[in-house]
Amino acid sequence: MGELSETSRNILLASALPGIYCLMFLIGRRLKRTHRVRLGWSYHLFSLSLAALVVALVGGLGGSFLPHLITAVAAFGALFLMALVDRYVWERHFKEGRGVDVPRFVTEIVRLAILTTALFLVLTYVYGQTVRGLLIAPGIAALIAGFALQDLLGNIIAGVALQIGKPFGQGDWLIVDQQHAEVVEINWRATRLQTTDEIMIEIPNRQISNITITNLSRPTRRHAMRLSLGVDYGAPPTRVKEVLVHAAANARGVLPEPAPKAFLKSFADSSIEYEIKFWLEDHAQYSDICDAIRTNVWYELRRHELRIPFPTRTVQIERPAPDRRGEVHAAARAILRQQPLFRSLTDEQLDALLPRSRVQHFGQGERLIEQGANGDSMFILMDGEAKVAVDRSGIRAQVASLKSGDCFGEMSLLTGERRRATVIASTDCEVVEIAKPVLANLLKEFPVLLEQLSELLAHREVETEGIVAAQSRSSLITAKHIEYKADFMSRLQKFFEL
């Protein structure tokens, strides 16, 4: 009877082992699928060793294998505890609950602490080793290892200091050793950075804590940068600074607020050095923004006939480029001949008008004129394409396209009214600009043009209001025409100071 009881007990213990393992397996499966805890092969070993330990303890089984079984449970249990801490503490509590990314360095320190604690517990309670014995016995070896690993320990201590002080974090842009780089990772040994050329740099924590770094992402990601260039000594500084500010403000990626600024930096050997200060938010675009600013500066300086001089130590021999002004003015004259406002001008008058006008160049994406700006000139598009846009209630809509041979801005030239639309270069453009002083001189030389232009503007205004189509009485049309002609005559005389 006792033998049967012993057999039943052994069968019961044997069946308990897979039962406990299956229960642990179901628990792990729920943790993995419902709570997204990352469990791997180590959890199966933990479940198996835990089931074997429970069976051995309940069954009163002893033997030399029992301490090793407890050690296995402690080791794999520590790995299971790490997985729970990763999911419920770092991810669920900090990342999902508070939006904080805990640095990898901190998680590794906690994992090391869990493993060390498990090791001390096993050595103390399973193998009977005291803490004092554990610390004193390897003292000499630890001293030797300390000298050998002083760089490694220095990096770990420096890493702890970086985590406490938080001079920078993951995603911050730094200037380190004159290089612009983004912080990718801060681990227990080193800090990893990535430059704008996508080149990885790894700096030991001990080294990076001893050098001066510039954090471009704190206190906010919006920060100012500067670039320098030289302009000819003959250019008035006030005019140069206006040109540089306008070029920077129209560069893609430059923040409108705070607005860009330009400073006279120094008087160099062959040029006056200027500095442009501009603000940006995404430092990853720094190189592209600098390129856009420099490109705009080149076009702006060229349009305003300002030079970027060559160094005085350089001897430059140039053959003058063929003068295209005569060819451009001849083409412009043919275009004006087709325009109603200028069709009445004689060849002599056109010849007096065009040679005094200026040939301008605009780069792709630049604004030739801007809606709402003061205007006192018109343009003839000689080469390239442009688009016309109008802002209505804060929404910009494209209303027309311009190509070679088109004119725009006539009303601003004749009456000085503000620009009614914005014209943006779709490609590089060459234009002839006829400014107010040029037309004023022509009107003084040929007073009869004043009456002709007033007549044409009055006729255009009558047609615009639809009076010709809506009214049949010629007396009303004539009265309106006379009224508008007198009004335009007065406005022309006042604007051109005739």
Secondary structure, DSSP 8 states (H G I E B T S, - for coil): -HHHHHHHHHHHHHHHHHHHHHHHHHHHHHHHHHS-----HHHHHHHHHHHHHHHHHHTT--STHHHHHHHHHHHHHHHHHHHHHIIIIIIIIIIIHH-----HHHHHHHHHHHHHHHHHHHHHHTS---HHHHHHTTHHHHHHHHHHTHHHHHHHHHHHHHHHH-S--TT-EEEETTEEEEEEEE-SSEEEEEETT--EEEEEHHHHTTS--EETTSS-S-EEEEEEEEE-TTS-HHHHHHHHHHHHHTSTT--SSS--EEEEEEE-SSSEEEEEEEEES-GGGHHHHHHHHHHHHHHHHHHTT------TT-----------HHHHHHHHHHHHHTSTTTTT--HHHHHHHGGGSEEEEE-TT-EEE-TTS---EEEEEEES-EEEEEEETTEEEEEEEE-TT-EE-HHHHHH----SSEEEESS-EEEEEEEHHHHHHHHHH-THHHHHHHHHHHHHHHHHTTHHHH---HHHHHHHHHHHHHHHHHHHHHHTT-
